Structure formats: structure tokens, C-alpha cells
Amino acid sequence: MPWLKALPIKSGPVKVSFYYLVVLYEYLTAQPIKIAKKVLEFVRSKKYDKKVQLVKTVPGIGTLIAIEMLVELQDVSRFRSINKFSAYIELTLQNIPLERINVEEELQDAEIQE
């Protein structure tokens, strides 16, 4: 947003304040992409890659949901039955997403726009 930083604002304090608001906006809009990249590094790590791939075999679960589940659940063997597990995550047919969340595709789109 160089054009926004270069707007001809005559008042010194207003110009400085506006400049820092633009800088803050640029910083905050860049954070989701940085976080997504870190999540993907985590997903691709040797420790979690196989687990993430296994969880993603469930229809409607993409990378982001898979990693959230693994972080939240830790060890699924603590659930004595599928009913206990389903109750814990409040799994019903109504809240299963119809499409997978594809973080890799979103990152590629974001990198193209940069």
C-alpha cells in the first residue's frame, strides 16, 4: 500500500498517525498467512504428518480441521467408544462440512496476490 502511505496529508501529526495506521493494517493482514505457513510446517513434521493424513481421510475434514482435532484431542485412545468420542466433539450429521478446507490452496492464492 505505498500509495496510501504517500497520500498528501499536510498536517504533521495526522500524517504520522495515518502512516502508522497503514503500517499496522499491513502487519495485521500479513499475520494469517504467516500463521497458516507455520501450521503447514507443523502438519508436515515427521511427528504429525501420518496422523494428519489419517484424519483427513474422513470426508469433510481438511488440513486445518485435522490439525485442530489432533491438538485438541491429543490421544484418542482415551475414548472408550465411538459414542464417547462423538459426544465429546458433538459430532452430528448437521455439522459435518460438505467441503474440505484446503489450507494449501488458500496459501497459494494468497502468495499469488502478494
C-alpha positions in Angstrom: 0.0 0.0 0.0 2.7 2.5 -0.9 0.1 4.8 -2.5 -1.8 5.1 0.8 1.4 6.0 2.7 2.2 8.6 0.1 -1.1 10.5 0.3 -0.5 14.2 0.6 -1.6 14.9 4.1 -0.4 18.4 5.2 -0.8 18.2 9.0 2.3 16.6 10.5 0.6 14.7 13.4 -2.2 13.5 11.2 0.2 12.3 8.6 2.3 10.4 11.2 -0.8 8.9 12.8 -2.2 7.9 9.4 1.1 6.4 8.3 1.3 4.2 11.4 -2.3 3.1 11.0 -1.4 1.9 7.5 1.7 0.1 8.8 -0.5 -1.6 11.5 -3.0 -2.7 8.8 -0.3 -4.2 6.7 1.1 -6.1 9.7 -2.3 -7.4 10.8 -3.3 -8.5 7.3 0.0 -10.4 6.9 -0.4 -12.4 10.1 -3.0 -15.0 8.9 -0.7 -16.0 6.1 2.3 -16.4 8.4 0.2 -18.4 10.8 -1.0 -20.7 8.1 2.5 -21.3 6.9 3.6 -22.3 10.4 0.6 -24.6 10.7 1.6 -26.3 7.5 5.2 -26.7 8.7 3.7 -28.3 11.8 1.5 -30.6 9.7 4.4 -31.7 7.5 6.6 -32.5 10.5 7.6 -36.2 10.9 5.7 -36.4 14.2 2.3 -35.3 12.8 2.3 -36.0 9.0 0.8 -39.5 9.2 -1.7 -38.6 11.8 -2.9 -35.6 9.8 -3.2 -37.6 6.6 -5.2 -40.3 8.5 -7.6 -37.7 10.0 -8.0 -36.1 6.5 -9.4 -39.4 5.2 -12.7 -38.6 6.9 -15.0 -36.9 4.4 -15.3 -33.2 5.0 -12.1 -32.8 7.0 -9.2 -30.9 5.6 -5.8 -29.9 6.8 -6.9 -27.2 9.2 -9.6 -29.2 10.9 -7.4 -32.2 11.1 -4.6 -30.3 12.9 -7.2 -28.7 15.2 -8.6 -32.1 16.1 -5.1 -33.5 16.8 -4.2 -30.6 19.0 -7.5 -30.7 20.9 -7.8 -34.5 21.3 -4.2 -35.4 21.9 -4.7 -39.2 22.5 -7.9 -40.6 21.0 -7.4 -43.9 22.9 -8.8 -42.2 26.0 -12.3 -42.5 24.5 -13.8 -45.9 25.3 -16.2 -45.9 22.3 -17.1 -44.0 19.2 -20.2 -42.8 21.0 -18.0 -41.2 23.8 -15.8 -39.6 21.1 -18.8 -38.3 19.2 -20.3 -36.9 22.4 -17.0 -35.2 23.2 -16.8 -33.4 19.8 -20.6 -33.1 19.5 -20.5 -34.9 16.2 -23.7 -34.8 14.3 -24.6 -35.1 10.6 -25.7 -31.5 10.6 -22.3 -30.0 11.5 -20.1 -32.1 9.1 -18.8 -29.7 6.4 -19.6 -30.6 2.9 -16.3 -29.4 1.5 -12.7 -29.8 2.8 -10.8 -26.8 4.0 -7.8 -26.6 1.8 -5.1 -24.5 3.5 -2.5 -25.3 0.8 -4.8 -23.8 -1.9 -5.6 -20.8 0.2 -1.9 -20.2 0.8 -1.2 -20.5 -3.0 -3.9 -17.9 -3.7 -2.5 -15.6 -1.0 1.0 -15.9 -2.4 -0.2 -15.1 -5.9 -1.9 -12.0 -4.7 1.3 -10.7 -2.9 
